[in-house]
Amino acid sequence: MNILFTSIGNIDDAEHRATVREWRERHHIVETMPAERLISYIRLDPASPHAQIDVIVCNADLNAEFFLLFDTLEKAVRIANEVADLPEYTAMRDGRKWRMIPFIIIGSSPHYFYQPAKDLKGRHGCMIGPNPYTDGLLRQIQEKVDTYLDRLLQEYNNCGMMVRVVNGRSQISPALKRKKRYEESEYYHVSGDRRNLAKDRWLTVARDNEGLRADIAMLEQLLDMNATEQEMQRFFEEHPAILMQARLGIPIAHPTYAIPRKYSPDFAITPVLGGRDGDLVNLLEIKGPDAPLFNSLRHHKGFSMALHRAIDQVRDYGRYLSDPQNAVRLIKKLGYLPTTSKLAVLIGRERKDDIENEIFRRREEELINVEVITYQEILQGQANQLRSLVLPGNDTLPRLQ
């Protein structure tokens, strides 16, 4: 899940930081925001139309005195209702309306006669009780998100898209009938959708544990058959959650530069809350899994020529990022104008032994501002979710990111 976490109290105190850390350890992307800033961010911040959030969670369980609990719950309900009253056209990067995403309040009424949840307007606004167990709390949140996603998928059918569920993955693709640009639905704002959906491709928008296993199996198969760079690019485009979790942002394929012509990074990864002018962007260059990591020299062993070329390539992308002639295209594609970049190259398989691990570590430390990632690390990051979330005898966990 991509979680926007807010609180009626101080979102930066030790308790809230611990909550965020625990949720991130369970492979969720969590961004925080003070409650008093939430509405102005969604309504006025130019970054919000380029965000991609699955749920807003507001903590109103502040261990306050009895007479203060009424006030904190009322504030949380008021904010939830303000979100539910947002204009129809206020949408995220994928066209989902802010007003319809789940708004979950963590809190409990101090007395039976006071039930603030009854005052919630939004269809997916709800209140859940505090839970000392992180996994239990996250499962409650995920159940609400699953209900929302099921309803959203039903609406996609009515908005010029085909929907299918294959191996635990919910996927969409443009239908033969062209969708109307100004068509409206309860959950989806068509003209706000900034994704480029190809007719011959299926985009995964949600997956459960079966879908996670299917992604891992497909990635393993691609690596075993030494898939080409183009095949890996297509796989990550059709299953964006993999790079989203690995790089903690929204992967946007092939933003193009005006200067130099034909310059186009494989992926630009932007913040899940949208970027603001001046924020950095994560540029990722992909090479094939069969590309060698090391050269064949016996002495002074180091990175291969293929890896050095990829490093030079992504450095050039970063160098021309701030060229004024590229501003219009980047703003149109990313939603903001980044002035700095974080550079990375995805290439090759696992290192063979401890000697190669040591060489890799030493050579990577000598690099300046470029991170080298192997496909094995991406695969391991996905597999870690199964080990950490699927308990023995309990394989019925809800959807993951």
Secondary structure, DSSP 8 states (H G I E B T S, - for coil): -EEEEEESS-TTSHHHHHHHHHHHHTT-EEEE--HHHHHHHHHH-TTGGG---SEEEEE------HHHHHHHHHHHHHHHHHHHTS-TT-B-TEEEBGGGS-EEEE---SSTT--GGGG--STTEEEE---S-HHHHHHHHHHHHHHHHHHHHHHHTTTTEEEEEETTEEEEEE-SS---TT-B-SSEEEEEE-----TT--EEEEE-HHHHHHHHHHHHHHHHTT--HHHHHHHHHH-THHHHHHHTSEEEE----TTTTT---SEEEE-TT---TT-EEEEEEE--TTS-SB---SSS--B-HHHHHHHHHHHHHHHGGG-GGGHHHHHHHHSS--SEEEEEEE------SHHHHHHHHHHHHHSSSEEEE-HHHHHHHHHHHHHHH-BTTB-----B-
